Amino acid sequence: MTHAQDSRTQGELKECAERLALLQRRLDAAHSTRDRVHDLMEVVMSVGRDLDLEHVLRHVVKAATTLVQARYGALGVIGPDNEKLVQFLTVGMNDAAVASIGPSPLGHGILGELIAHPKPLRLPKLSEHESSHGFPMGHPPMNSFLGVPIRIRDQVFGNLYLTEKLGGAQFDAEDESILTTLAVAAGVAIDNARLYERSQQRELWVQATAEVTHSLLSGSPRGVVLALIADRAREIAGADLVVVALPTAERDSFVVELASGLEADTFRGPRPAMTGGLIGAAFARAGPVTSEDVDDPRLAADPAWPTGPGPAVAVPIGTGAGVRGVLLLVRAAGRAPFTAEETGPVLGFAGTAAVAMELAERRSDAEQMVLLEERDRIARDLHDLAIQRLFATGMTLQSAGRFIDHPEASERVERAVDDLDETIKIIRSTIFGLRSDVSGGGERLRARTVRAVADAAASLGFSPSLRKEGLLDTQVSRFVADHVLAVLGESLANVARHAHATRVDVILQTDGRQVVLTVADNGVGVGGGSRRSGLRNLSDRAERCGGTMELSSPDGGGTLLVWRAPAAER
């Protein structure tokens, strides 16, 4: 073999080796592509089997990082405004690293580029793109980038973001194709999970409505029904806090009827009405008001708002002019806002709360009517039977007294007649109290007095006796009545703290010109303890009403307080 032939043979062998190597690389690439396609199909099938939306989203982003061999991955869910991210799930960073970065991104920079232009984006170096804004403190370095949108029925649901391909390589067209295919499958799986979630929620709303209806029909108190409504709304809507706020009589502020969940204690008690607040806006508009942004000024403007405001929705309880209050649902900061699909069932469920309040009021009115009718019957019987008989007995005794010659016997008969007259006065006062209209205008003086005396029994250790005389509810002004109640409460408190008494007698009477409150006890007397601190308040109240206060120690021991004031306001 000549030298030329030998060289030609070696060249052919070299070319053959190169072709074999190229063929081997193509075979390896084909095997790799086949394996990646096989992995992609497995991921697609596994994602499609899951019906829990949160699990589906996390599964998708984890699978994406594995398929394209990325160090970091994230899935951003776009909000209803199609401008910001409302949920951001990450893979590749631990909780400590995520916490050190700070709040979740809202969709600025490169993330916002995919929101504004929903199409695949592949970059060899993130920082070289014109939309790049850099990274916050604590953020790991990232160079290579691949992002694709996730669509659901021609609507962009969110975006997949992958960075830092392993081995320092760049994302290629095959990675983009695989990730785009995964995004299509993810869109179908997410849609199925959302449909399943909505059907489950509808079933839960139906069950909750049935539970509330049963509670209403069984006659449960309004507070119990409202608590049930609030708890079910919080559970089904996935809220962290629920508040039921009712307007005051002036309708210029709100009182929290109940609050349940995260930091509920900060919402209890009177709250100022705010025209820009969610509660005030929902009440004035008689329609739902949603906060889609955690930085919503309508939340930050509320001084009673818990730390770290989150997404919220306020829905009216009732419709039109019949709005009775507001149901407020709040999620913790960082969670997804309430969507229109979630707000609709909440609005309907809030209508059940309006029905609960309406039924409770109607039941209360019916019970009040029955009570008033029974009081009227008792008053009529007392007037027609007891008073007439007592009056007749008194007349008989008075007539019989003329025929009694013995002075002592005659005096006893006269005392008996006087006692009968006093008894008739007491019964007449009781009749008037039974017939008093306690509806409208707030609680009357008689009822407030009874309640004040009953409340004092716990601190005294026994129940004081109470006697009421005269037209207290009609002849004593509200201004004077408020002072009377304050004096009575402080007097009973003084007895409980200092007197060591075993008996207290309370008499409240009026003749139309003045009202007199008498509080007598059998305790240690005025000098027996330090009881002077509260007496100045009682005396000041008497002076403000144009009256007087007298404090003495009777011969039999104890203390006697007599507080007088004109019945009408000066």
C-alpha positions as MATLAB code, in Angstrom:
seq = 'MTHAQDSRTQGELKECAERLALLQRRLDAAHSTRDRVHDLMEVVMSVGRDLDLEHVLRHVVKAATTLVQARYGALGVIGPDNEKLVQFLTVGMNDAAVASIGPSPLGHGILGELIAHPKPLRLPKLSEHESSHGFPMGHPPMNSFLGVPIRIRDQVFGNLYLTEKLGGAQFDAEDESILTTLAVAAGVAIDNARLYERSQQRELWVQATAEVTHSLLSGSPRGVVLALIADRAREIAGADLVVVALPTAERDSFVVELASGLEADTFRGPRPAMTGGLIGAAFARAGPVTSEDVDDPRLAADPAWPTGPGPAVAVPIGTGAGVRGVLLLVRAAGRAPFTAEETGPVLGFAGTAAVAMELAERRSDAEQMVLLEERDRIARDLHDLAIQRLFATGMTLQSAGRFIDHPEASERVERAVDDLDETIKIIRSTIFGLRSDVSGGGERLRARTVRAVADAAASLGFSPSLRKEGLLDTQVSRFVADHVLAVLGESLANVARHAHATRVDVILQTDGRQVVLTVADNGVGVGGGSRRSGLRNLSDRAERCGGTMELSSPDGGGTLLVWRAPAAER';
ca = [
       0.000    0.000    0.000;
       1.361    3.321   -1.038;
       1.713    6.267    1.289;
      -1.109    8.102   -0.504;
      -3.431    5.125   -0.092;
      -2.530    4.854    3.596;
      -3.298    8.539    4.147;
      -6.608    8.227    2.332;
      -7.535    5.201    4.429;
      -6.712    7.022    7.672;
      -8.776    9.988    6.558;
     -11.745    7.778    5.801;
     -11.394    6.068    9.159;
     -11.274    9.452   10.908;
     -14.329   10.686    9.040;
     -16.149    7.476    9.886;
     -15.253    7.889   13.553;
     -16.524   11.443   13.511;
     -19.757   10.331   11.901;
     -20.115    7.556   14.454;
     -19.480   10.056   17.275;
     -22.048   12.427   15.783;
     -24.485    9.562   15.470;
     -23.814    8.583   19.093;
     -24.423   12.147   20.245;
     -27.653   12.238   18.316;
     -28.642    8.873   19.781;
     -27.811   10.171   23.282;
     -29.788   13.334   22.589;
     -32.672   11.243   21.330;
     -32.512    9.097   24.454;
     -32.321   12.209   26.588;
     -35.234   13.782   24.745;
     -37.191   10.558   25.073;
     -36.457   10.448   28.787;
     -37.432   14.113   29.213;
     -40.625   13.558   27.234;
     -41.337   10.514   29.378;
     -40.717   12.581   32.524;
     -42.915   15.350   31.147;
     -45.763   12.919   30.485;
     -45.477   11.534   34.010;
     -45.573   15.049   35.438;
     -48.579   15.976   33.313;
     -50.468   12.886   34.481;
     -49.548   13.388   38.142;
     -50.529   17.070   38.051;
     -53.852   16.214   36.431;
     -54.723   13.724   39.159;
     -54.577   16.297   41.988;
     -57.719   18.317   42.716;
     -56.415   20.505   45.536;
     -55.522   23.878   44.004;
     -52.708   24.688   46.436;
     -51.146   21.266   45.896;
     -51.471   21.612   42.121;
     -49.646   24.947   42.099;
     -46.784   23.677   44.246;
     -46.549   20.463   42.225;
     -46.307   22.425   38.980;
     -43.456   24.673   40.095;
     -41.509   21.755   41.610;
     -41.942   19.703   38.447;
     -40.835   22.640   36.287;
     -37.523   23.033   38.134;
     -36.864   19.292   37.797;
     -37.696   19.067   34.083;
     -35.482   21.969   32.970;
     -32.858   21.415   35.700;
     -33.210   24.848   37.292;
     -31.904   25.755   40.737;
     -34.761   28.146   41.532;
     -38.390   28.160   40.453;
     -41.473   30.211   41.201;
     -45.113   30.451   40.198;
     -46.829   33.831   40.363;
     -50.625   34.106   40.335;
     -51.936   37.290   38.702;
     -54.692   39.230   40.484;
     -58.075   40.219   39.077;
     -56.649   43.576   37.962;
     -54.219   41.756   35.613;
     -51.460   44.054   36.846;
     -50.023   42.555   40.038;
     -49.141   39.212   41.524;
     -51.347   38.160   44.423;
     -49.648   34.850   45.194;
     -46.022   33.793   44.792;
     -44.849   30.215   45.390;
     -41.120   29.471   45.363;
     -38.877   26.392   45.094;
     -35.158   26.218   45.834;
     -35.020   28.577   48.827;
     -35.719   27.631   52.432;
     -38.072   29.567   54.689;
     -35.249   31.532   56.295;
     -33.989   32.736   52.904;
     -37.500   33.704   51.804;
     -38.061   35.606   55.057;
     -34.768   37.493   54.699;
     -35.778   38.763   51.247;
     -38.932   40.395   52.590;
     -42.472   40.656   51.224;
     -43.476   38.651   48.164;
     -42.942   40.445   44.842;
     -45.921   42.214   43.306;
     -44.812   41.844   39.690;
     -42.272   44.567   38.903;
     -39.158   44.251   36.774;
     -38.698   41.011   34.828;
     -41.732   39.486   36.581;
     -43.859   42.347   35.334;
     -42.498   41.909   31.801;
     -44.309   38.571   31.532;
     -47.472   40.101   32.979;
     -47.410   42.887   30.390;
     -46.316   40.575   27.531;
     -47.589   37.040   28.258;
     -45.274   34.999   26.041;
     -42.178   32.840   26.692;
     -39.092   34.811   27.697;
     -35.573   33.304   27.727;
     -32.571   35.336   28.912;
     -28.889   34.385   29.277;
     -28.427   37.092   31.941;
     -31.234   38.730   33.886;
     -29.395   41.933   34.682;
     -28.907   42.764   30.977;
     -32.635   43.089   30.250;
     -34.001   46.617   30.172;
     -36.803   45.740   32.621;
     -34.408   44.412   35.249;
     -34.543   46.363   38.527;
     -32.025   44.320   40.497;
     -32.632   42.174   43.561;
     -33.510   43.076   47.172;
     -31.092   42.537   50.038;
     -30.625   38.888   50.922;
     -31.695   37.665   47.485;
     -29.429   34.942   45.978;
     -27.639   35.778   42.686;
     -29.532   34.753   39.539;
     -28.385   34.946   35.918;
     -30.073   32.652   33.384;
     -33.849   32.959   33.183;
     -36.783   31.225   31.537;
     -40.407   32.286   31.986;
     -43.659   31.127   30.397;
     -47.291   32.111   31.000;
     -49.952   29.707   32.275;
     -53.271   30.186   30.481;
     -56.728   28.987   31.429;
     -59.276   29.256   28.615;
     -57.384   32.054   26.848;
     -56.962   33.973   30.090;
     -53.565   34.289   31.756;
     -53.704   32.751   35.234;
     -50.077   33.315   36.163;
     -46.469   32.748   35.126;
     -43.758   30.151   35.678;
     -40.326   31.620   36.430;
     -37.132   29.470   36.316;
     -33.615   30.725   37.007;
     -30.048   29.403   37.279;
     -29.844   26.287   35.104;
     -27.688   23.691   36.811;
     -24.098   23.309   35.592;
     -23.840   26.930   34.525;
     -25.488   26.217   31.145;
     -28.139   28.319   29.448;
     -31.786   27.441   28.999;
     -32.291   26.307   25.408;
     -35.187   25.996   22.991;
     -35.926   22.466   24.202;
     -36.243   23.702   27.790;
     -38.632   26.384   26.570;
     -40.677   23.817   24.645;
     -40.902   21.483   27.641;
     -41.848   24.282   29.994;
     -44.469   25.600   27.552;
     -45.999   22.121   27.325;
     -46.028   21.831   31.104;
     -47.735   25.251   31.331;
     -50.530   24.027   29.036;
     -51.055   20.925   31.173;
     -50.854   23.030   34.324;
     -53.575   25.328   32.992;
     -55.913   22.372   32.523;
     -55.082   20.934   35.956;
     -55.531   24.325   37.651;
     -58.860   24.839   35.924;
     -60.066   21.418   37.056;
     -58.903   22.075   40.606;
     -60.692   25.444   40.663;
     -63.922   23.928   39.345;
     -63.729   21.156   41.944;
     -62.987   23.684   44.687;
     -65.986   25.802   43.676;
     -68.309   22.798   43.633;
     -67.060   21.789   47.066;
     -67.566   25.313   48.360;
     -71.095   25.472   46.948;
     -71.919   22.274   48.787;
     -70.447   23.662   51.997;
     -72.463   26.894   51.623;
     -75.640   24.864   51.142;
     -74.885   22.801   54.252;
     -74.082   25.920   56.274;
     -77.313   27.609   55.151;
     -79.283   24.532   56.189;
     -77.540   24.540   59.568;
     -78.337   28.218   60.119;
     -81.940   27.715   59.014;
     -82.350   24.852   61.484;
     -80.902   27.033   64.236;
     -83.330   29.823   63.348;
     -86.374   27.560   63.287;
     -85.388   25.954   66.597;
     -85.590   29.363   68.278;
     -81.896   29.909   69.035;
     -80.996   33.403   70.300;
     -79.795   35.961   67.776;
     -76.265   35.987   69.201;
     -75.938   32.225   68.813;
     -77.141   32.338   65.207;
     -74.827   35.229   64.308;
     -71.867   33.400   65.867;
     -72.731   30.328   63.805;
     -72.954   32.427   60.626;
     -69.606   34.099   61.346;
     -67.805   30.821   62.070;
     -69.140   29.090   58.954;
     -68.308   32.087   56.751;
     -64.738   32.160   58.064;
     -64.246   28.427   57.566;
     -65.736   28.146   54.073;
     -64.317   31.385   52.650;
     -60.863   30.596   54.022;
     -60.638   33.783   56.082;
     -58.422   34.307   59.113;
     -60.733   36.829   60.777;
     -64.465   37.529   60.622;
     -66.213   40.560   62.103;
     -69.930   41.382   62.373;
     -70.368   45.160   62.775;
     -73.724   46.824   63.469;
     -74.509   50.544   63.241;
     -75.371   52.563   66.331;
     -78.742   54.267   66.718;
     -77.299   57.446   65.193;
     -75.869   55.364   62.316;
     -72.642   57.358   62.455;
     -70.479   54.666   64.047;
     -70.316   50.903   64.352;
     -70.303   48.474   67.258;
     -68.701   45.089   66.734;
     -71.369   42.544   67.606;
     -68.859   39.689   67.437;
     -65.363   38.962   66.123;
     -63.742   35.599   65.614;
     -60.300   34.532   64.468;
     -56.921   36.241   64.123;
     -56.510   39.208   66.520;
     -60.278   39.370   67.060;
     -59.889   41.228   70.370;
     -58.700   44.382   68.576;
     -62.094   44.684   66.874;
     -64.379   44.486   69.883;
     -66.020   47.645   71.200;
     -67.143   50.958   69.666;
     -65.457   51.919   66.413;
     -65.572   55.258   64.598;
     -67.308   55.299   61.237;
     -64.953   55.973   58.349;
     -66.258   57.011   54.956;
     -63.210   55.429   53.329;
     -63.173   52.283   55.435;
     -64.366   48.940   54.141;
     -67.101   48.618   56.775;
     -68.430   52.121   56.220;
     -68.191   51.801   52.424;
     -70.065   48.481   52.316;
     -72.769   49.835   54.633;
     -73.234   53.060   52.648;
     -73.141   51.322   49.279;
     -75.308   48.365   50.366;
     -72.980   46.203   48.289;
     -69.742   44.238   48.677;
     -66.429   46.103   48.862;
     -63.227   44.143   48.249;
     -59.652   44.996   49.095;
     -57.486   43.350   46.446;
     -54.262   44.972   47.610;
     -52.627   44.539   51.017;
     -51.598   48.202   50.780;
     -55.186   49.378   50.353;
     -55.472   52.743   52.184;
     -59.008   51.819   53.248;
     -57.433   49.238   55.564;
     -54.493   51.280   56.810;
     -56.819   54.188   57.657;
     -58.539   52.105   60.311;
     -56.826   52.630   63.706;
     -58.290   49.378   65.051;
     -56.960   47.267   62.189;
     -54.767   44.358   63.319;
     -51.057   44.350   62.612;
     -50.178   43.459   59.040;
     -53.372   44.175   57.071;
     -54.293   41.597   54.464;
     -56.872   41.109   51.733;
     -60.442   41.624   52.899;
     -64.037   41.798   51.722;
     -66.929   43.575   53.455;
     -70.472   42.554   52.516;
     -73.697   44.157   53.756;
     -76.098   42.218   55.953;
     -79.357   42.869   54.127;
     -80.132   44.792   50.958;
     -81.091   48.323   49.965;
     -82.470   50.459   52.752;
     -82.751   47.373   54.960;
     -79.006   46.957   55.547;
     -78.598   45.968   59.193;
     -74.834   45.698   59.425;
     -71.678   44.484   57.725;
     -69.933   41.112   57.598;
     -66.167   41.590   57.215;
     -63.838   38.742   56.186;
     -60.055   39.209   56.389;
     -57.132   37.071   55.268;
     -53.606   37.331   56.609;
     -51.064   39.399   54.699;
     -49.540   37.482   51.784;
     -52.636   35.427   51.035;
     -54.681   35.706   47.858;
     -57.465   38.318   47.770;
     -61.150   37.412   47.606;
     -62.359   36.830   44.058;
     -65.780   37.591   42.618;
     -66.559   33.858   42.683;
     -65.898   33.824   46.441;
     -67.663   37.083   47.218;
     -70.984   36.019   45.652;
     -71.706   33.140   48.074;
     -70.575   35.278   51.027;
     -73.056   37.983   49.990;
     -75.856   35.438   49.813;
     -74.868   33.937   53.133;
     -74.857   37.398   54.728;
     -78.497   37.625   53.684;
     -79.103   34.711   56.024;
     -77.691   36.845   58.833;
     -80.234   39.539   57.975;
     -83.005   36.952   58.201;
     -81.632   35.821   61.571;
     -81.722   39.358   62.919;
     -85.201   39.960   61.487;
     -86.592   36.778   63.036;
     -84.927   37.542   66.367;
     -86.533   40.994   66.420;
     -89.950   39.617   65.460;
     -89.651   36.928   68.138;
     -88.644   39.552   70.689;
     -91.606   41.731   69.687;
     -93.971   38.784   70.012;
     -92.585   37.888   73.425;
     -92.872   41.534   74.471;
     -96.512   41.627   73.399;
     -97.255   38.486   75.376;
     -95.487   39.969   78.397;
     -97.381   43.253   78.131;
    -100.698   41.464   77.757;
     -99.956   39.360   80.815;
     -98.932   42.447   82.781;
    -102.096   44.193   81.728;
    -104.186   41.216   82.865;
    -102.412   41.117   86.245;
    -102.804   44.889   86.640;
    -106.501   44.658   85.765;
    -107.048   41.862   88.263;
    -105.191   43.785   90.968;
    -107.230   46.892   90.278;
    -110.586   45.182   89.979;
    -110.178   42.695   92.831;
    -107.393   43.485   95.277;
    -107.700   47.276   95.459;
    -111.490   47.234   95.582;
    -111.494   44.706   98.412;
    -108.799   46.561  100.327;
    -110.667   49.824   99.857;
    -113.909   48.216  101.039;
    -112.147   46.709  104.041;
    -110.665   50.085  104.922;
    -114.080   51.763  104.696;
    -115.567   49.049  106.894;
    -112.860   49.465  109.519;
    -113.194   53.242  109.388;
    -116.958   52.957  109.966;
    -116.471   50.420  112.734;
    -114.013   52.723  114.483;
    -116.850   55.069  115.476;
    -118.393   52.329  117.623;
    -115.187   51.511  119.494;
    -114.994   53.228  122.876;
    -111.642   51.820  123.983;
    -108.931   54.358  123.006;
    -106.200   51.770  122.351;
    -108.467   49.636  120.178;
    -109.616   52.688  118.248;
    -105.991   53.684  117.645;
    -105.153   50.201  116.350;
    -108.062   50.331  113.918;
    -106.910   53.719  112.640;
    -103.382   52.353  112.132;
    -104.827   49.405  110.230;
    -106.765   51.806  108.007;
    -103.579   53.807  107.388;
    -101.699   50.593  106.534;
    -104.426   49.664  104.076;
    -104.154   53.085  102.428;
    -100.388   52.650  102.147;
    -100.866   49.173  100.715;
    -103.306   50.541   98.138;
    -100.693   53.135   97.106;
     -98.068   50.427   96.687;
    -100.393   48.267   94.617;
    -101.384   51.213   92.431;
     -97.713   52.000   91.861;
     -97.152   48.370   90.933;
    -100.104   48.463   88.541;
     -98.684   51.506   86.825;
     -95.326   49.791   86.518;
     -96.932   46.725   84.981;
     -98.770   48.851   82.441;
     -95.773   51.043   81.565;
     -94.767   50.806   77.942;
     -91.170   49.582   77.981;
     -90.875   49.631   74.218;
     -89.221   52.631   72.577;
     -87.274   55.452   74.149;
     -84.911   53.065   75.913;
     -85.337   51.372   79.287;
     -87.505   53.264   81.812;
     -86.520   54.350   85.323;
     -88.497   51.617   87.055;
     -86.863   48.835   85.055;
     -83.410   50.410   85.371;
     -83.849   50.650   89.128;
     -84.828   46.982   89.396;
     -81.794   45.998   87.329;
     -79.423   48.171   89.397;
     -80.662   46.631   92.640;
     -80.422   43.119   91.187;
     -76.857   43.760   89.975;
     -75.822   44.876   93.463;
     -76.927   41.568   94.998;
     -73.735   39.832   93.826;
     -71.419   42.230   95.683;
     -73.675   42.549   98.738;
     -74.188   38.846   99.196;
     -77.963   39.271   99.497;
     -80.829   40.938   97.613;
     -81.836   44.424   98.796;
     -85.518   45.180   99.247;
     -86.985   47.664   96.767;
     -90.128   49.787   96.908;
     -91.218   52.173   94.155;
     -93.979   54.766   94.454;
     -95.453   57.278   92.041;
     -95.309   57.855   88.309;
     -91.540   57.401   88.061;
     -91.421   56.707   84.324;
     -93.518   59.707   83.264;
     -92.931   62.401   85.893;
     -89.155   62.069   86.346;
     -87.077   63.526   83.503;
     -84.383   61.461   81.809;
     -81.686   63.838   83.047;
     -82.740   63.417   86.687;
     -83.323   59.678   86.220;
     -79.734   59.195   85.066;
     -78.478   60.925   88.207;
     -80.816   58.866   90.394;
     -79.439   55.642   88.906;
     -75.848   56.811   89.392;
     -76.529   57.724   93.049;
     -78.255   54.400   93.665;
     -75.366   52.413   92.151;
     -72.709   54.279   94.131;
     -74.714   54.051   97.377;
     -75.111   50.284   97.064;
     -71.426   49.963   96.193;
     -70.497   51.913   99.360;
     -72.665   49.602  101.449;
     -71.039   46.541   99.891;
     -67.506   47.869  100.508;
     -67.781   49.442  103.959;
     -71.038   48.798  105.842;
     -70.824   45.041  106.600;
     -74.621   45.096  106.434;
     -77.034   42.179  106.235;
     -80.020   44.220  105.080;
     -80.540   47.142  102.685;
     -83.858   48.859  101.970;
     -84.236   51.000   98.857;
     -87.221   53.329   98.351;
     -87.685   55.388   95.199;
     -90.723   57.657   95.094;
     -92.082   60.773   93.431;
     -95.110   62.981   93.909;
     -94.671   64.696   90.566;
     -92.766   67.619   92.053;
     -89.659   65.915   93.407;
     -88.070   62.499   93.393;
     -86.692   60.992   96.597;
     -84.247   58.119   96.835;
     -83.783   56.501  100.236;
     -81.114   53.865  100.927;
     -81.023   52.435  104.463;
     -78.772   49.669  105.806;
     -78.186   47.983  109.173;
     -74.401   48.115  108.969;
     -71.708   49.766  111.078;
     -72.828   53.329  110.366;
     -71.123   56.333  108.827;
     -68.188   56.351  111.221;
     -67.557   52.653  110.958;
     -65.488   52.752  107.805;
     -64.003   54.943  105.128;
     -67.188   55.813  103.207;
     -66.613   59.531  102.662;
     -64.771   59.284   99.336;
     -67.880   58.708   97.251;
     -70.229   60.990   99.197;
     -69.002   64.136   97.511;
     -70.059   62.740   94.133;
     -73.554   62.068   95.479;
     -73.797   65.574   96.898;
     -72.517   67.123   93.657;
     -75.148   65.253   91.674;
     -77.866   66.570   93.975;
     -76.617   70.144   93.520;
     -76.523   69.771   89.725;
     -80.153   68.675   89.811;
     -81.137   71.449   92.264;
     -81.651   69.036   95.146;
     -80.102   67.951   98.447;
     -78.504   64.945  100.067;
     -78.758   63.924  103.726;
     -76.692   61.220  105.419;
     -77.379   60.109  108.984;
     -77.055   57.242  111.429;
     -80.439   56.247  112.974;
     -80.700   55.328  116.640;
     -81.039   51.672  115.744;
     -77.705   51.663  113.908;
     -76.752   51.557  110.270;
     -76.857   54.406  107.752;
     -79.697   56.338  106.169;
     -79.128   58.220  102.905;
     -81.896   60.485  101.564;
     -81.289   62.044   98.140;
     -83.827   64.561   96.809;
     -84.127   66.449   93.529;
     -86.840   68.135   91.448;
     -88.541   65.567   89.241;
     -88.300   67.786   86.156;
     -84.998   68.947   84.727;
     -84.134   72.531   85.665;
];
